Amino acid sequence: MRSRLICLIALLVAGFSGIARAQDKGTLEPRELPPLARPDDPKTPAKELFGRESGPAPLAARTIGFYSRGCLAGGQPLPVNGPAWQVMRLSRNRYWGHPALIAFLERFARKVPTVSHWPGILVGDLSQPRGGPMLTGHASHQIGLDVDIWLTPMPARELTRAEREEMSANNVVRPDRLDVDPSVWTQDHLNVIKAAAQDPQVQRIFVNAAIKKALCRDAKGDRSWLNTVRPYWGHDYHFHVRLVCPPGQAACREQDPVPPGDGCDASLDYWFSDAVLHPRPAPERPKPPLTMAELPAECRMVLNAK
């Protein structure tokens, strides 16, 4: 019988797209979710099914579908401790990814101390063991190719379990949202993001618009890597790295290429408009959760694999 353990954690939802905030706490007391009364009901949200899977599908590693509408076969866990990384919020059980993502993180983490004063990185959410929609938080992170990296250097010691569940990442954005906070933001932040953006497997990096503004202002020399870094709501405490579809993964649906240029033109001004910084309250119309019928057909096989 498949294990159906998952922790119940207090997560807040940020922004307009269900982005899990880096400072949301985990828990030291995981609990078991009750079985679903009608798991085979076509109306059952897919997140209720994938959110109850605590182990990977024992299949060949494959990314299936799109970043926000898919699943992950043969997911691998990122070791919770590495020579230059530590995984945060272990209770979420979201440190699974396609082997390409695990390899990227191990490669990138080792590079960070060579380009900055950081001993390493603190790693937030990757994907669930079988990918798919999550009970809380992200709309994407479904196919094992997305990861959140905290904008906080890894300390030169191993964090305790309590620290991993409860400590907050650094907010590097100024309270008025117009720029980075100079008391927090450093050249090291730029160097770390640049190193990630220069990796050939990275498709996009999402950051707060204030961070993009600072990168545009402070980047020197070759600026081609700025094209990969895109502004998006939230991302005050972490940056979100998205990889390209791995070679030979026919079921993986690639995101459209980023527009040409460094992204430091007038298009960036939109993110500092009053409509974006101070949106008018509007009635909430939450989108209905995805069902299995709305995911690629292969995801049912991933979900049911034993």
N, C-alpha and C positions, 0 to 999 in steps of 0.2 A: 504494500500500500504506500502510495506517495505521501511523503511528509507534508503536513499542512501547517507548519509552524510559522508564524510571523509575529513580530512585535507590534503592539498598539502604541503608537508614539504620537505625541502632541505636535503636529505640524501646522504651521500657518501657511496660507496661500498668498503669494505676492504677485503684484503686477496684473496684467491683463490676460496672461496665458498660462496660469497655474504653475508658476515657477517656484520650486521649493527654495526657501531662503537659506543661505548658508548658516545663519545663526540659530535656526530652529533646533531645539534640543531633541536628543534621542531619549532612551530609557535604559536603566540598569535592570529592569524587571520585565523581560519579554513575556507576552501572554499568547495563548493560542486563540485564534479566531474560531468562532463556532462554525460547524459545517453549514454549507448552503442548503436551504430547504429544497431548492429546485435548480441544481447546477446545470441541468440540461435544457432549461427553459431558454428559448432563443432570445428572450428579452433580458436575460441575466447580463449585467455589464461585464465585459471582458476583464476589467480591472479586478473584479471580485474573484475571478478564476486565477489569473496570473499572480495576484497578490497573495494567494494562499500556497504558492509553490516555493519551497525553501531550498530546492536543489535543481541543478541544471537538467535539461533534456539530454539523455545519453545517446546523442546523435552526433554525426559529423558537424563540425563548426560551420554555421551558416548564418548570415544576416538575411532576414526575410522581410521585405516590404520597405516602407519609408521610415524615417527617423521618428515620426509621430504617429505611425500606423503600421505596426509590424511586430515581430518577435525575434527571438534569438535561440538557435539550436546549438548545442555543444558549447554553452557558455563556460568560460574559465574565470576563477576568482583571482583578483589581484591580491597577492600576499599582503596581509594587513601591516606588516613591517618590512621595509626594504632598506638598502644602504642609503637611500636619499628620499624616502617617502614614508608616510604613515597614513593609514586610512582612518577617516573620521566617521562618526555616527554608525558604528558597527551594527547597532541594533536594527538599522533599516534593511540590512542584508541587500544592499544595492552596490556591491563591489564586484559585480560580474560583468564580463565583456567578451566580445569576440577576441580571439588571440591577437589580432592586429592591434586592438586597443590596449591590451595588456603589454604587448611589446613596445608600443609607443610610450606608454607611461614609464616603463622601466628605462627606456632610452632617454626620454626627456628629463626624468628626475635626476639621472646621473649627470646630465648636462648642466642643470641649474647651478650647482656649486661652482662650475667653471665660468659662468657668465655673471654671477652675482655673489653677494655675501650670504646668501641663504644656504644653510646646510642641506636643504632639500625642500620638498613640497608636502602640503597637507591635501589629501585627496578626498573630495566629497563624493557625491553620487555618480556611479556609472549606470548600470542597469540592474534589473532584477535577475534572478538565476535563469529565467526563461524569457527575459525581456518582457515585451508587452506593456499595456497601459498599467499605470501605478494607481494604487488606492488614494494616494495623496501626492500633491506636488506636480511634477513635470508633465507636460504634454508630450515631450519627446523622450529621449533616453530609452527607446523601446527596442532597438535592434543591436545594442551592444557596441555602438560607435560614438557615443557621447560621454563626456566626463566633465564634472565641475572641479576646478582647482582653486583652492582658497587663496585669496590675496593676503595671506599671512604666511611668513616663513615657518618651516618646520623647526621646532626647537632642537638644540643639540642634545637631546635626551629622549627617551621613550616616554610618551604620554601615558598616563594611567587610563583605565577604561572609563572612569568617571569624567576625566578631562575630555576624552574623545566624544562623549555623549553630551557634555554640557558647555564646554567652552565656546565662545563666539569667535567668528572670524573678524578681521578688521574691516570696517566700513571705510573705504578710501574716498568716498564722494562727499563733497562739501554740503552742509545742510540746505543751502539754497539750490542745490542740484545743478549749478551752472559750471562747476569745475571740480577738480579733485581737491581734497583737503591737504594743503601743504604740510600739515603737521603729521600726516600719515603716509602720504604718497612719496615714493623715493625713486631714484634712478634704477634701483634693483627691480621694482615692479615693471618698469618699461623693459628692462633686459630680459626678465623671465617671460613676459608675454611675447616679446620679439623672438626668443628662442623657440617657443612653441609654434609661432606663426611661420617660421622658416622651415619647419619639418615638412618634407614633401607629402606626407600622408594626411596633413591637416587640410580640411576643406573650408572650414570657417572657424572663427573664434568670436564669441559674443561677449561684449562688455557693455557697461553703462556708457551712455553717450559722453558723459564727463571724462571718462577714461579715454575714450577715443579722441576727444578734444586734446587731452594732455599728450597723447601719443603723437598726434599730428603736429603739435607745437614743438615737442622736444626731440623727435627722431632726427638723427643726423646721418649723413652718408646715404647709403642705399635705403630707399624708402619703399621698395617694392613689396615688402612683407606687410605693409599697412593695408594693402588690398584685402588681405584675409581677415582682418579684424573689423567686425561690423557692430554698430551700436544696436542695442536692444533694451527693452524695459527690464528693470531689475538689474541684477549683476553688479551690485554695489560692493559685495563681499567676496565674490568669486568671478573667475572667467570660465566660460563654457567652451570646451574644445570639441569639435565635430570632425571626424575623419571621413575621408572618401570611402566609397565602397571598395572592399578588398578585391584584388584580381580574382576572376573566376567565380564571383558571387552573382550569378545571373538573377537571383531572386531579390537582390538588393537594389532599391530604387534611389538613384543619385539625386541630390538636390541640384537645382539649376546653378550654373557657375555664378560667382560673384561678379558684379558689374566691373568694367575696366576702371583703372585709376586708383588712387590711394584712398578715396573716400573722405578726403579732407576738404572737399569743395562745398558749394552751397547746400548740397543735400544734407550735410550734417546740421545745418541751421534748423531744420525741421524739428529735431529732437529737443531744441531749446525754445520752441514756440510756446506761447501761453497755453495753447490747447493741449499740448503734451505734458507740460510741467504742472498745469493746474486744470485738469479735465473737469468738465461739469458733471455733477452726479447724474447718473442715468439708471433707470430700472435694470436690475440684474436679470439677464436672460441666459442662464447657464446652458451650455450646449449639452444635449443628452449624451450620456457616456457611450463609448464605443461598445458594440456587441461583437461577438465572434464572427458574425456574418459580414461585418465591416472590415475585418482584418483579412490578410491573404489566407487562402484556403489551407496552406501548409501550416499555419499557426495552430490549427486544431490538432495536427499530428504532434507538433512540439508540445502542446499542453498535455496531451494524453500519453506521451512516451514514458515507458517505465524501464 
